[in-house]
Amino acid sequence: MILENKNNINIQYLTYLLLCIPLFLISGPFLTDLIVVIFSIFFLVNFQKFVFEKKFKYFLVTFIIFYILINISSFLSDHIIISLKSSFFYFRFIFFAIVIAILIQNLRNNFKFLKLFNNLFFAIITFFFIDSLFQFVYGNNLFGQSVVGQLEKERVSSVFGKELILGSFISKIMFIFLGLFNLQNKLIKNKYYNYKTIYIISLCILIILMSGERAALVMSLLGTLIYLIITKNFKTILIIFTIIIVFFSIINLSKDSKKRYLLKYKVLYDTIFVYKQLGSSTHVNHFKTAFKMYEDKKLFGHGIKSFRNKCNLEKYSGKTTSCSTHPHNYYIQVLASTGTLTFICLSILFLFLTHQLFICLKKSYIKNYLDKEKISYLISSFLAIFPLTTTGSFFNNWISATIFLSFGFLVSTYDVIFYKSKFTTKKI
């Protein structure tokens, strides 16, 4: 007889699915949400086998309160069914994050999977760089896809086609990738560690620059600065920014490219430093409309997906550009849709992440202690819910999956969730 761990077999199957998550995110919302559902079902079926430490229970209570509040908002909404479609099953994302945390903990004992995961990330980043550069120069990517419409000459989308989310996607996964690379380096010291770090960060930033997504660019640069400052890697800052400058000096030898991108980044500079706005004038009008909605229902808001149905009403609308599917900022959206109490929950989480980054900074400079894996996941989560930027919809399934994916990786570093294993015997 031998001992066989049936729970570990299930975990191994889920680890294969975890390996596919980057590809599912690229494929779109359907497969992404499907894997969230599968992980959630696994959690519900095996709930009694999960053990939570006291520290994690505080986070769990905060999420439960958040979940209850968004459903109260839905029941009080003028469009109850539409709002409930987004809020009622929202619990699946926290279950998804919990299972992710368990799987990443398991990866620490499985170097084969960890190496495979990192190789997949390396391949994805390298492919996107080559494909984006091809599209940047020739207008079409390697598969003949191009950006359609008035932004055809200003944006690069690679395999995402009409969906202009290439920069957003890269900014959401780059620090998860960096964290996994740091985990691998913990297990086996890599003499090329610094070169690979430079490779990861440089390629990600260059892809985002070519994509033309301003918010993603600001977030990636902010995250990079935080990472390199905490890790005291000041030489790398100089090297990375030299690479970026040289790269764009070369590809902008074309007059058309030079005119196009200098104009675009002048607009970015003016938006942030001259007009002191989070986004374009259109986004600012969205913010103003959302605030008017919030002032009308401060406690529980108007319900999820209410913005698209009410932004044209005369008492909220200010200009012709005040309407959209969402206000393009998570915190403003939460205020308008679900009210003050949910805004407080989200803000507490962001303040916790900020505090944890300061603790890492303190440990680095005072105690000379660095946990680069944890720092990477902290930055990923910090940027995922950063308040001072334009964003997609907080309650979009694809975006929610990326946010809770970052949380899952981060939670794995705290050792606050455990999965009990029961051994059975099997004849051979």
PESULQUI-V712524 format. One record per helix or strand of 3 or more residues. SS is the DSSP state (2 for helix, 1 for strand). FROM is the first residue (numbers start at 0). TO is the last residue. If there is no record, write none. Layout:
ss=SS from=FROM to=TO
ss=SS from=FROM to=TO
This chain:
ss=1 from=1 to=4
ss=2 from=5 to=26
ss=2 from=28 to=44
ss=2 from=46 to=48
ss=1 from=49 to=51
ss=2 from=53 to=74
ss=2 from=79 to=86
ss=2 from=90 to=106
ss=2 from=110 to=137
ss=2 from=157 to=159
ss=2 from=165 to=186
ss=2 from=192 to=210
ss=2 from=213 to=229
ss=2 from=233 to=250
ss=2 from=254 to=273
ss=2 from=280 to=295
ss=2 from=306 to=309
ss=2 from=329 to=337
ss=2 from=339 to=366
ss=2 from=371 to=383
ss=2 from=396 to=410
ss=1 from=416 to=418
ss=1 from=422 to=425
